[in-house]
Each structure stands twice: as structure tokens, then as C-alpha cells.
Amino acid sequence: MAHRRELLEAWGFPYLQRGGVTLVARADAQACIERIYRENCRFYGYDAFSIAPDWIQPHLRWSNSWKEDEAPTPEALLKQLGSHPAEVTHYEFVFESAA
């Protein structure tokens, strides 16, 4: 079973690695979510972050998780992300391949 970083690499998807966190830029979030759903991955949630060259700040207020069989639709998820303030610059999507 491949995890998020391995899958993003295999897909050629842009991401940043900061410590143990694998981050996707907010501007790439929609394409990443669409790929996660298209690949039928097990999707468990996301964590929101603000990052700058010298620091990384998690935002628990704008993070969400769910049981595997309770993932929101892509449309509902994109609506959630769209409601986040501009200070959220990146997401860590928590997912893995189903195989």
C-alpha cells in the first residue's frame, strides 16, 4: 500500500516536504483532490498550514478528518477548502492507495 508522498511522486505531482509533513500548495489542491478520488485512494482527511521560508504553522481550525467510508464528495471537500482564509497556503492530504 503506497502512502501520500510515494503516490505524489509516482503521479509527478508537485509537493513540498517540510520535516515529516508532505504539503500540496493550495493552488494545486483541486487537482490533487481530483486525482485522489480518480485513483480510488483511501482518503482520511487533511491538515491546513501556512508556510514561509523559515517556519511552518499548522491550522487545526481548518483541518478535517473522517472515517474511510465517510469521505465527503470532491465537490463538498472543495467547498470546505474554498471557505478557508488566504493565510492557509498548503494542505497535507492524508491518503493511501487502496491496493
C-alpha positions in Angstrom: 0.0 0.0 0.0 1.5 3.3 -1.1 1.2 6.4 1.1 0.8 10.0 0.1 4.4 11.0 -0.6 5.0 7.9 -2.7 1.8 8.5 -4.7 2.5 12.1 -5.3 6.0 11.2 -6.6 4.6 8.4 -8.8 2.0 10.8 -10.2 4.6 13.5 -10.8 2.5 15.9 -8.6 4.2 18.9 -7.1 4.7 18.9 -3.3 7.0 20.2 -0.6 8.4 18.1 2.2 8.9 20.0 5.4 10.1 17.7 8.2 7.6 14.9 8.3 4.9 16.8 6.5 4.1 16.3 2.8 2.5 19.6 1.6 0.5 20.4 -1.5 0.1 24.1 -2.4 -3.4 25.5 -2.1 -3.3 26.4 -5.8 -2.8 22.7 -6.6 -5.4 21.4 -4.1 -8.2 20.9 -6.5 -6.1 18.9 -9.0 -4.7 16.8 -6.1 -8.2 16.0 -4.7 -9.5 15.1 -8.1 -6.5 12.7 -8.6 -7.0 11.1 -5.2 -10.7 10.4 -6.0 -10.0 9.3 -9.5 -7.4 6.8 -8.2 -9.9 5.5 -5.6 -7.4 6.1 -2.8 -8.4 5.7 0.8 -8.8 9.3 1.9 -8.8 10.1 5.6 -8.6 13.9 5.8 -6.4 17.0 5.5 -4.4 19.4 7.6 -4.1 23.1 6.7 -0.9 25.0 7.0 0.7 28.4 6.4 4.3 28.2 5.4 7.2 30.6 4.8 10.9 30.0 4.2 11.7 29.9 7.9 8.6 28.5 9.5 5.5 26.2 9.2 2.3 26.9 11.0 -0.5 24.2 11.3 -4.1 25.4 11.5 -6.1 22.8 13.3 -9.2 25.0 13.0 -9.2 24.5 9.2 -8.3 20.8 9.3 -10.7 17.9 9.0 -10.7 14.1 9.2 -13.2 11.3 8.7 -13.6 7.6 8.7 -12.6 5.9 5.4 -16.2 5.2 4.3 -17.3 8.8 5.3 -15.2 10.9 3.0 -17.0 13.9 1.6 -17.7 14.2 -2.1 -15.0 16.1 -4.1 -17.4 19.0 -4.5 -18.1 19.2 -0.8 -14.4 19.0 0.0 -13.5 21.7 -2.4 -16.3 23.9 -0.9 -14.7 23.4 2.5 -11.2 24.3 1.3 -12.7 27.3 -0.6 -14.0 28.7 2.7 -10.6 28.8 4.3 -8.8 32.2 4.7 -6.0 33.2 2.5 -3.5 32.6 5.2 -3.9 28.9 4.5 -1.2 28.3 1.8 -0.8 24.5 1.8 -2.5 21.2 2.8 -1.3 17.8 3.8 -3.8 15.4 2.4 -3.9 12.1 4.3 -4.5 9.3 1.9 -3.0 6.0 0.7 -3.6 3.7 -2.3 -6.3 1.1 -1.9 -4.1 -1.7 -3.2 
